[in-house]
């Protein structure tokens, strides 16, 4: 897989939400894939395919089921409407957040939109204030890149190639540009630009291991 022209999301937005009367942060990323809605759906929901671009998974992959991603998150599948919408809880580091993925047919393929909703409570605000939306957004952009590589390679595994790319100079440069883009999206949501870009810089340092 050639990641020379690697890119993450087409669209990045940051916003505020509400879940059961409690405030949340909304991080959204969208990207168009050159494949059918049905193919993209199986790529994100079938165990054999997920393990070729994201990581090892186990569980019951249907609505009401529970999943586990090795060395990552666990969660419940709260809604599953093939091949349109998937909603899950994201349980990581003792915290629970919510992820929703939608897939739409568009003129040049299929548009995938991922929305990650994070609680804006006292326990999580320290992390948000330090890293902003980029901590969540850049991580998902890496996943989006891996998914694109998997589709381009006709279903083959791209995990090792993606890891090698992310650790190289080209990958680190791209990670910094993604972090900066999330900083700009953060500022567009109303956060003072200086603060937003400072969080973006810390996110870039985290993902590249530099700084």
N, C-alpha and C positions, 0 to 999 in steps of 0.2 A: 504494500500500500504506500503510495506517494503522498505525503502530507505537505508537500511544498506549497500548495495553494489552500492549506487548511484554514477554515474559518469556523466560528462558532454559531452564534445566533444571528438571524437576519434582523430581529427586533428585540429590544430589551426595554422593559418598563418596570417601574417600582411604584407601589401605591400602598394605601392603607385599607384595612378591612375590619370585619367584626365577626366574631364567631361566638355564639351563645352569650352575647352581651359583653364580650371581652375584646379589646383591640388587638389587631394583628397587622403584621407587615406582609405585603404581597410582592413577590418577585416573579416576573413572567418573562419567558424567553420563547421565541418562535423561530422556526426554521423550515424551509421547504426542501423536501427530498424528492429526487427524480425516480419515484416509484409509485405503485398503486396504493390506495388506502388499505386494501386488504393485506398487501405485503408488509407495509409499515406496521400494521397492527400485529401481525404474527411476530415481527422482529422485536416488539417490546413486550409481548405477553407469553411467548413460548420459551420454556426453560432452555432448550437446546440452543436457541438463537440468542437469548439474553447472555448466555455464557460465552458467546463469541465476540461480544463487544462491550459488555459491562462487568460481569463477574459471576462467580459461582452462586447459584441460588437454589433454594429448596422450599417446599411448602405445597399448599393447595391453591393452584392458580385459577380460581374462579371466585365469583362474588360471594362474600362471606368467609372466604378462606384466609389463611395467614401465610406470610412468606418470610424468608430470612435470606439476607445477602451476606455472604461470607466477608468478615472483617468490615462490615458496613452497617446498614440499618435492618431493622425488622419492621413488620407492620401488618395491618389488616387490609384486605381488599374490600372497600366499603361500597363500591359501585363498579359495574363492568357492563358496558353496552357496546359489544363488538359491531363494527370496527370503528366506533366513534369516540367513546369516552371511557377512561379508566380513572378511578379515584381510590387513593390509598392513604393510610396513615403512615407517617415516617417517624420511626422511633429510633433515636440515636443519642448516645451519651446521656441517657436518662430523661431526655426531652421528647415530647410528641409534637409533630407538626403535620401538615396535610399537603398532599400532592395530587394535582389533577392534570391529566393529559387528554387533550382532544386532538383528533385527526380529521382534517377536512380535505375533500377533493378540490384542487385548484388547477388552473390551466396548464401549468408545467410540472405537475406531480401531486404531492400531498403535503399539506401544511400541518406540522406538528406544533402545538402550543402547550408548553409546560408551565403550570402555575404552582408555586410553592408558597404556602401560607404559614407564617411563623408567628407564634404567640409573642405579643409585645409586652410581656409581664416583666417584673423586676428581675427574675432569674435569668432571662434571656437578653435583657437590654444591654448588659455590659458587653456581651459579644457583639451585638448589633452596633453599638456605639464605637466599638474598636474597628470592626471590619466592614460594616455596612452590608448592602445587598450582595456585594461581590463574592463574599465567602460562599454563599449559596449559588449565585449566578454562574461564577466561573466553574464551579464543580459540575454543574449541569451542562455547561457548554462543552466541557471535556467529554461528557457522556454523549452529547449530540454529535460531536466530531467522530467518536467511535462508532456510533450508529451509522453515520454517513459512510465511513470506511467499510463497514460490514456490508452495506447495501451495494456499494461500488464493487466490492470484491465477491459479489454473487453469493453472499451468505457465509463466507469464510471468516475465521477468527482474525481480529486485528488488535487484540489486546496488547501483545508484546510490542508490536510496531508502534502503537499509540504511546506506550510507556516510554519507549526509546525516544520518540519524537519530543515528548513533553520534557524530557531531561536534557535535551540538546539546546543549542543556542537559538535555533529557529523557534522551537517550542516555547522557550522561556520568553522570547520577544513577543510571541503571540499571546501568551498568558498575561503579560504586562499590558498589552493593548486591550485585552478583554476586561481586565481589572479597571483600566481607565474608563472604558465605555460604561461600566456599571457605576463608576463614580459620577459620570455625567448624568446617567439616568436617575441617580440618587438626588443630584442637585435639581433636576427637572421636577422632582416630586416635592421640592420646597426646602430641602436641607441646604444650609449655606454652602456655597461652592467650595470654600476652603476646607470645611469639615468633611464634605463628601469626597474630595480628592485625597485627603489625608487617609480616610478609611480605605480608599482604593489602593493607595500606595502600600498600606500594611497588608492588604489582601494579596497584592502582587508579590511582596516579600515572602508571604506564607507559601504560596503555590510554587514559586521558583526556588525557594530555599536560600534566597539572597537577601541583601539589605542589612 
